[in-house]
């Protein structure tokens, strides 16, 4: 089991969102419009200014239900629910690319990825099993820093030093 830092997990999730966008052959603006988010939201995720949230996951899952939530959140299993176990390695070879569903812009937005579901089995984000790899973060305590001296340099080549009282 590989243990990643929290930041690394967000980075990997950002990369998985990009893979979904690329597998759907969409530009960033088009993908943002599809999931109902602003292009700036996706841009800030891709540029690592913000982290992906569950709101983004739910938006993707609502428009592309064939995307595996387990894969999107944790990188486990295949990208799409209908892929077999041997397709779980998301490689860019022709076989896996051709098996990925594509968007049909002429069809209603809720229909392109509808798939038969067994009775009583809802595959939404809220019903995702609550099992995840543990993330271990180590905080290093640094000694408290204190000011020992402040120097101010003037343009006439003079300077003053100030030392705080202890």
C-alpha positions, 0 to 999 in steps of 0.5 A: 500500500502506497501512502501519499501526502494530502497534497499529493492526493489532490495532485493525483485527483487533479490529474484524474479530472484532466484524464476524464476531460481528455477521454471525453475529447473536451477542452477545459471550457467545454468540460467546465460548461458540461459539469456546470462549473466556471472555467476559472474553477477548473483552471485554478484546480489545474494550476494548483491554486485550489484543491478539487472538492466533493462538489466537483466530484458530484458535478462530474458524476452527475453528468458522466455517471459511467466514471468510477467514483472510486477511481476519481477519488482514490485512483483505484480500479478502472476509470469507467464502471463498464471497463473490465479489470484488465482495462483498469490500467488507463493507458493511451493505447487504441484498445482502451481509448476506443472502449471509453464512452464519448459525449454525444452533443445532440443527445440530452445531457442526462442520457449519454452515459446512462447504463442499466443499474441493478434494482436498489443499487445507487452508484452516486457519490453519496453512496460511495463506500467509506473505505479509503487509504489512510493518509499519514501526515507528519508535522515537524515541530520547529523551534519558535523563532524570535527577533534578535536584531533589526538593522535599518540602512539609510541612503547616506551610508549610515545604519542603526541597530535595534535589539529587543529587550528580553 
